[in-house]
Amino acid sequence: MTDDGYFRESRFATLSAWGLTQMLKGAVYAAAFLLACGLLLWGLWALGQLLPPESKQAPSPYGAIEVPVERHIA
């Protein structure tokens, strides 16, 4: 068999393959992070659905800053 260079990669091909694998690895990490965030939010929503309806009826937390303004007309 002769060695015709079929299995040899050029420097550019090697660098391109390395860059592609690095980008794919980053995409997998980003997808895993988004999936974890989605699962966390879904878990919080599911926990909220298990609570009784009375726990969801609370006064506004902004009551202290929602002071009615009285205008004095002279």
N, C-alpha and C positions, 0 to 999 in steps of 0.2 A: 504494500500500500504506500502510496505517496502522500506526503503531507502537503496538501494544497492550501492550507491556511483557512479551511472552512470553519474549524472550531476555535480559531484565534479571534479575539475581539480587539478592535482598535481602542486607543485610549478614549476617544470620544464616545464609543459605544459603552464602554465600562462606566464612564462618568455619567452618561445619560441614564443607564440602568440604576446606578446608585441614587441619582437625583429622583428618579421615579419611585424607587422603593421608599425613600425618605418622605416624599409627599404622600404616598399611600399610607405610610405609618402614621403620619400626622392626621390624615383624614379618618383613620380608624380610631385614633385617640379622641378626636373631636366628636365622632359619632357615639363613642362610648360615654363621653361626658354629657352630651345632649340626652342620651338614653337614661343616664343616671338622674339628671335633673327632672326629666319627664316622669320617671318612676317616683321620685320624691314628691313631686307636685300631685301626682295621682294618689299616692298614699295619704297625703294630707287631706285631699278632697274626700277620699273614702272614709277617713277617720271622722271628718266633719259630717258625713252622711249618717254615721252611727250615733251621733249625739242626738239627744231629744230636741224637739222643736223649741222648747222653752229656753234652751241655752242659747238659741240664736236671736232671741228678742232681748236686746240690751239697749240702754240709752246711748245716744251718740257720744263718743269719746271727745268730741269737739264742743261739748256743751259749755265749757268754761270760756271759750273764745267767741261763742256765738251770743254775745250780749246784745239785747235789743237797744237800738239807738233812739233816744227820745229827742224830738226836735221841739224847741220852744219858739213858737211863732208870736211875735210881738205885735 
